[in-house]
Amino acid sequence: MTASELIARAQAGDGEAFRQLTEPHRRELHMHCYRLLGSFQDAEDALQDTLLAAWRALDRFEGRASIRTWLYRIATNQCLNAIRSASRRPAKEWDVPEIEPPEPSRLSEVVWLEPYPDALLDGAIAAPLGPEARYEQKESISLAFVTALQILPARQRAVLILREVLGYPAAEVADMLDSSVDSVNSALKRARATLHRRIPPSGMDDSPPAPASPAEEALVAKFARAYESGDVDALVGLLTDDARVSMPPMPLEYLGRDAVSGFYAALMSANRKYHLVPTRANGQPAFGTYLRSGSDGIRRGTGLVVLTLAGDRISAVTRFDNSVLPWFGLPRSLPCN
């Protein structure tokens, strides 16, 4: 059945035809909402709102743009509405019992950030891009990129994603946002400048090793051994000089080897031993972390850590709380071996 036939059936109230129209775009739309909102859960809500709004407005679809572009317009505006209406979420207090963290280097600008499971990337980053896309799809789902996006004002964020991640021409973006081409170009210029300050161009020596390559696997295995054995010196030895540890939704950040060393010395004190389960998030290596403690022998999930690699070192460790573990198919606890 052709797209025009599906559209006609869907406009006549055929829900299955609507599903067939929208299903091929579902994952890329979810990723689009995630980039805009920085939250996996909020992206889920925005996607559902997008599909509901599209169903209700389908009788007004005139075919001047493709169904895909029309859905991106709706999704973008649903996310902008969500950003405008959202109340500022409070930062979370330190929640590791019996451990007093050292004074942080600074407090994070972006607190409400969530990881994105690599298992859901198929179909999300393989979507066709316009000729004006500037970012590689894997780069544009990295934690550093998504974090930097959240610093931007909402409309600048939307313009940059639509123009430089998805490659839509300025005129189409202006139409999506009910704006002018001049306004879109101005917003893009400001967004580029802010992103350039947040993520300066890296030299080739700083490029991460290819996913699942021997170099990546060796570095990640060293991190796991150091973390599980509580060897703070070995762990810090794997870091770049300017490495950063952050832990949304807690606002604490530790910058540089000395600060990171002090943080991990506190975290791994009192004979706390961890077990790590490998996974991937945002195109980066990650681990579910489980604390070996208690007389019952159960290893309880404490969170998820995502590694940002730079050359043969680790430039950032981002820790998320244990509520995200189910998104990665990881249990909240593991039985004793």
Sequence and secondary structure as in RCSB ss.txt:
>XXXX:A:sequence
MTASELIARAQAGDGEAFRQLTEPHRRELHMHCYRLLGSFQDAEDALQDTLLAAWRALDRFEGRASIRTWLYRIA
TNQCLNAIRSASRRPAKEWDVPEIEPPEPSRLSEVVWLEPYPDALLDGAIAAPLGPEARYEQKESISLAFVTALQ
ILPARQRAVLILREVLGYPAAEVADMLDSSVDSVNSALKRARATLHRRIPPSGMDDSPPAPASPAEEALVAKFAR
AYESGDVDALVGLLTDDARVSMPPMPLEYLGRDAVSGFYAALMSANRKYHLVPTRANGQPAFGTYLRSGSDGIRR
GTGLVVLTLAGDRISAVTRFDNSVLPWFGLPRSLPCN
>XXXX:A:secstr
  HHHHHHHHHTT HHHHHHHHGGGHHHHHHHHHHHHS HHHHHHHHHHHHHHHHHHGGG  SSS HHHHHHHHH
HHHHHHHHHH           TT      SEE S       BGGG TTTSSS   TT  S TTGGGSHHHHHHHH
HS HHHHHHHIIIIIS   HHHHHHHTT  HHHHHHHHHHHHHHHHHHS    GGGS   TT HHHHHHHHHHHH
HHHHT HHHHHTTEEEEEEEEETTEEEEEESHHHHHHHHHHHT TT EEEEEEEEETTEEEEEEEEE STT  EE
EEEEEEEEEETTEEEEEEEE GGGGGGGT  SEE   
